[in-house]
Amino acid sequence: MQTAAVAAYLDTVGGGLVGDGCQVHEEQWYGSRTIIGYRSDFKLAWMATKLHLFTIVGSVPFVATHVLSDFCAMATEYAVQRRGGMRGFQSGVAVLACLVTPAAEPAALT
């Protein structure tokens, strides 16, 4: 169950991603709301590389180390699968995976 503070934070993140030029949509991961932002950037300074950036922010009621590890793996797999249709001579993928929670085990915080 998502708290009002977590829901408000996800709303703020979604708005920030839109303001940053990302395409934003929501999905359900772990049965909870997850915000997914995507944008691509091309820069000659990066040796003419196109970077596909995914920002994935999910919410869970409690974060344990295995939940954090699983979420990061899911986020990476999601981006790699989506990147399949984004071919190019020089392109890369970056994933920023974040979990928002009201509680976490101490080992997950380090």
C-alpha positions as CSV (number, residue, x, y, z in Angstrom):
1,M,0.0,0.0,0.0
2,Q,1.3,3.4,-1.0
3,T,1.4,6.2,1.5
4,A,0.3,9.7,0.6
5,A,3.9,11.0,0.9
6,V,5.2,8.3,-1.5
7,A,2.4,9.0,-4.0
8,A,3.1,12.8,-3.8
9,Y,6.8,12.1,-4.3
10,L,6.2,9.9,-7.4
11,D,3.9,12.7,-8.8
12,T,6.8,15.2,-8.3
13,V,9.3,12.9,-9.9
14,G,7.0,12.3,-12.9
15,G,6.6,16.0,-13.4
16,G,10.3,16.6,-13.1
17,L,11.0,14.0,-15.7
18,V,8.5,15.6,-18.1
19,G,10.1,19.0,-17.4
20,D,13.5,17.4,-18.3
21,G,12.2,16.3,-21.7
22,C,11.4,12.7,-20.9
23,Q,8.5,10.7,-22.2
24,V,6.8,9.4,-19.0
25,H,4.4,6.6,-18.4
26,E,3.4,4.5,-15.4
27,E,3.4,0.7,-14.9
28,Q,2.8,-1.6,-12.1
29,W,5.9,-3.4,-10.7
30,Y,5.6,-5.5,-7.6
31,G,1.9,-4.5,-7.6
32,S,2.8,-0.9,-7.0
33,R,3.0,2.3,-9.1
34,T,6.2,2.8,-11.0
35,I,7.2,5.9,-13.0
36,I,9.2,5.3,-16.2
37,G,10.9,8.1,-17.9
38,Y,12.8,7.9,-21.2
39,R,14.7,10.2,-23.4
40,S,17.6,10.0,-25.8
41,D,20.5,12.4,-26.2
42,F,23.0,12.7,-29.0
43,K,26.2,14.6,-28.7
44,L,29.2,15.0,-30.9
45,A,31.3,15.4,-27.8
46,W,30.4,11.8,-26.9
47,M,32.1,10.7,-30.2
48,A,28.7,10.9,-32.0
49,T,27.0,8.6,-29.6
50,K,23.3,8.5,-28.9
51,L,22.5,7.7,-25.2
52,H,19.1,6.2,-24.3
53,L,18.4,7.2,-20.7
54,F,15.8,5.3,-18.7
55,T,14.8,6.6,-15.2
56,I,12.7,4.1,-13.4
57,V,11.2,5.0,-10.0
58,G,9.2,2.5,-8.1
59,S,7.5,2.3,-4.7
60,V,7.4,-0.6,-2.3
61,P,6.3,-0.8,1.3
62,F,9.6,-2.0,2.6
63,V,13.1,-2.3,1.0
64,A,15.3,-5.3,1.8
65,T,18.6,-5.9,0.0
66,H,17.1,-8.6,-2.2
67,V,14.2,-6.3,-3.2
68,L,16.7,-3.6,-4.2
69,S,18.8,-6.1,-6.1
70,D,15.8,-7.5,-7.9
71,F,14.4,-4.1,-8.8
72,C,17.8,-3.0,-10.3
73,A,17.9,-6.2,-12.3
74,M,14.3,-5.7,-13.6
75,A,15.1,-2.0,-14.5
76,T,18.2,-3.0,-16.4
77,E,16.4,-5.8,-18.3
78,Y,13.5,-3.5,-19.1
79,A,15.9,-0.9,-20.7
80,V,17.8,-3.6,-22.6
81,Q,14.6,-5.0,-24.0
82,R,13.4,-1.6,-25.1
83,R,16.8,-0.6,-26.5
84,G,16.4,-3.5,-29.0
85,G,14.3,-1.2,-31.2
86,M,16.7,1.7,-30.8
87,R,19.6,0.5,-33.0
88,G,22.3,2.9,-34.2
89,F,25.9,2.9,-35.1
90,Q,26.9,4.2,-31.7
91,S,24.3,4.0,-29.0
92,G,24.3,3.2,-25.4
93,V,21.8,2.7,-22.6
94,A,21.9,4.2,-19.1
95,V,19.5,3.2,-16.4
96,L,18.7,5.1,-13.2
97,A,16.7,2.8,-10.9
98,C,15.3,4.2,-7.7
99,L,13.0,2.8,-5.0
100,V,10.8,5.0,-2.8
101,T,9.7,3.5,0.5
102,P,8.7,4.6,4.0
103,A,10.9,1.8,5.5
104,A,14.0,-0.1,4.7
105,E,16.4,-2.6,6.4
106,P,19.7,-1.0,7.4
107,A,21.7,-3.2,5.0
108,A,19.7,-1.8,2.1
109,L,20.7,1.7,2.9
110,T,24.5,1.2,2.4
